[in-house]
Amino acid sequence: MTSDGPAVERLRDYLRTLKPEARAMLVAELERGMLRGEEAVGSELILQELRRAIRVAGQPVPRIGDAARLFFVPVEPFLIDDGADHKRLGRIARVSLEPIWDWMGRDLMPAEAKALSEDVNRALLDDDRVKAEQLTRALHDRAVMRIREAMAAVSGDDKARRRLVVQVGTPRAFEDLGTLAGILASRDVFTDLGRRLPNHMRAFEREQIDPVKSLLDSATAQKTAAATPSGKSDVFLYGFIMIMSRLASPWQLIRLATRAADSDDTARIAETPYAVAVTLVIGEVECTVSDLRAELKARRPVTSLLKNIHDAARGLRSEIDLSGDSQWSRQLTAIRTEVSNVLKTEIESTPGRVRRLLRPRPAKDIPAGALLDATDVSEAETLVEFVGACRTYANELAVNEVTMRSYSELQHYLESGTKVLLDALRHAGDADRPFRQSQVDAAIRFCRTVFGTDYAGLLAKAAEIAAQAATVERKPVRA
């Protein structure tokens, strides 16, 4: 037994038996998976042992993944796991990294990328991390220059721009390249800012806002980056994204903007570079609404999304004066209207879903041994929880009336309907008893959400007594 343990030794023995080609293929696949954010349990250990076996055998192997991972380290704080066609400002989808890396090595600067990547790979094989990072920095500088040249070359030429998008291979290729160049051009500033910022800010009040604002002002003073399409500097945009990711309530980022303007007036805020903080928060809310729509369609719980939208909308309206006509006020109005429209249909349909599951049925209409469909019950329970959440957040989500009406319908139906279900269970025969029991069980789950655990517990006890009574009534009487 080695100091690493028998499992690691067995792994080493197995990897030594692989052919060089198999080892190279396995390294490439594992590293590409890590690049895409699909790291499996034990991947690092397997890679470590593979590299050890490769060094011992003196085997050359392309290390695409490691070179790419080093290259994209500065981008990590700005990566998201959304689809490649996302609409989040200043972000890059993790799934877009591999196509961008391939394009750089194939079309943008094939000779430089190949040479520097090979040098990086050799340094990593030699465990010379310092040299690998120095070489990666050189690749960063070349990439920024070449990316900006490529983007400038297609400026104003729609056909050339479309061709570039096809070459890169991501839906937002032009935006992705601009974001990548902006981050890499100021990577040292962002690294320093990330090191100085608190890891997590539970509350973002004056005592936290002022030090963070000073850090951001200091970062912008270190380097004035090229302007982004929004007209604000890259340092402000990406600095705000880094700060927002460390806030317990991301919408509170707007407090930096009101503090910088020393006002809640939209016109005064818009005159400062900090205005992009408001734009970012509103953009994040819009993306959350898209997530809400998708989760509702998939019949998954959405309470946390509703809370995030509610808190952000309330925060925007309370921290900034949106009473006048401004771009931000129009955007927020559009968001609330969209949320209301998305929610209303689901809210109004919930009482009907519950009634269809719990409606009393004649025994002759119930097949022997039938049960309610478990998926239907789970989906209905999710909807009941959803209506309860909407009731909590109804004001900011603009669904007050429809939520109160539907919730009242649910309460009334469950209060009256469960009595009927218990009576049906009490008099059920052998054939229909399983179905009656499944209806009562479903009603207990719905009542737990609407009336609470104590009420559901009493209902469960009543159901137990009803089931026992049915069994007793069905026992034959001896003469």
Residue, then its C-alpha position, 0 to 999 in steps of 0.5 A: m500500500t502506498s501513502d496515497g492509498p490502494a485506490v490511487e495505486r490501482l488507478r496508476d496501474y490502470l493508466r500505465t496499461l493504456k496506450p499513448e494514444a488512449r492517454a492523450m485522448l483521455v487527457a484532451e477529453l477531460e480538459r475540454g470537459m473542464l473548459r466547458g464547466e463539466e468537471a466530473v468527480g475525480s477529474e483532477l486526480i485522473l488528470q494528475e495521474l495521467r500527466r505523471a504517466i505521460r512524463v515518465a514515458g516521455q510522451p508528447v501530448p497536446r494540452i489544449g485544455d490546460a492552455a485554454r484554461l489558463f488563458f480564460v482565468p481572467v474571464e472566470p468572474f464574468l462567466i455564466d452557465d446560461g445558453a450561448d444566446h443569453k442577453r446578459l451585458g458583460r457576460i460570456a456563456r461558459v459553453s462559448l469558450e471552446p468555440i472562441w478558443d478554436w477560432m483563435g487558433r484556426d482563424l485569428m492568429p494560428a501561428e502565434a496561438k500554436a507556438l505560445s500554446e505549445d510553450v505553455n504546455r511544455a511549461l506546464l509539463d515541467d511544472d513551471r507555473v510562473k513561466a506558463e503564466q508569463l507566456t499566457r499574458a503574452l498570448h492575452d496581449r496578442a489576442v486583445m490586439r488581434i480581436r480588436e483588429a478583427m472587429a474593426a475590420v468588419s465595422g459597418d459591413d454587415k456581410a463581413r460581420r455575419r461571416l465573422v459570427v459564423q467563423v467564431g461559431t457562437p450566437r453572440a460572437f461579436e458581443d462575446l469578442g468585445t467582452l473578451a477583449g475588454i476583460l483581457a485588456s484590464r485583467d490586472v485591474f480586475t484581478d486586483l479589484g477581486r482580491r480587495l473586494p469582500n467575498h460576500m456582502r450580506a447588507f450593502e449599506r453606507e458603511q459598505i458602499d463607501p469603501v467599495k466605491s473607493l475601490l472602484d474609483s481607484a481601479t478606474a484611475q489605474k487604467t482608463a479602458a476603451a469605451t463599451p457600446s453603452g458608452k461607459s468604461d470597461v472598468f466600470l462595467y466589469g467592476f460592477i459585475m464583480i461587485m454584484s456577484r458578491l452581493a447577497s441582494p444583487w439589486q442593491l448595486i444601484r446604491l452605488a449609483t445613487r451614492a455617486a450622484d448623491s441623488d435618487d433623480t434619474a437624470r442626475i444618476a444618468e450623468t455619472p459613469y455609475a449609471v451602468a449599475v442601474t442598467l445592469v440590475i434592470g438587465e438582470v431582472e429581465c433575464t430573471v423574467s425569462d428564467l421564470r417563464a421557462e421554469l413555469k413551462a417546465r412545472r418547476p418551483v419558482t418561489s426564489l425567482l418570484k422573490n428576486i423579481h419582487d425584491a429588485a422591482r421594489g428596490l428600484r422603485s424605492e431607491i430611485d425616483l422612477s415617477g417621471d418618464s425615463q428609459w429606466s421607468r419604461q423598462l421597469t413598467a414593461i417588466r412588471t407588465e410582462v411578469s403579470n401576463v406570465l403569471k395570470t394564466e398560471i394563477e387562474s388555472t390552479p383552482g381548476r387543476v386542483r378541482r379536477l384532481l379532487r372532484p368526487r367520482p361515482a364508484k362505477d367510474i373508478p377502475a379497480g385499484a386506480l390511483l391519481d397520477a403522481t406527476d399530476v399531483s406533484e405539478a398541482e402541488t407546485l402550482v398551489e405553492f406558486v399561488g401562495a408565493c404570488r400572494t406574498y409578492a403580489n403587489e410588485l408583480a402586479v397580480n394582486e386581484v387575480t391572486m387573491r381571487s384564486y387563493s380564496e377559491l383554493q381555500h374555499y374548495l379545500e375546506s369544503g371538498t375535503k369533507v366530501l373526500l373523507d366521507a367517500l373514503r369512509h364508505a369506499g369499497d375494496a375496488d375504489r378505496p385506493f383511488r379515494q385514499s390517493q385523493v385524500d392524500a393529495a388534498i392533505r398535501f395541498c392543505r399543508t401549503v394553504f393552511g399549514t402543517d397543523y391543519a394538514g396533520l389533523l386532516a391526515k388523522a381524520a383520513e386515517i380514522a375514515a380508512q379504518a372505519a371503511t375497513v371495519e364496515r366491510k368486515p363480515v358479521r358472524a351469525 
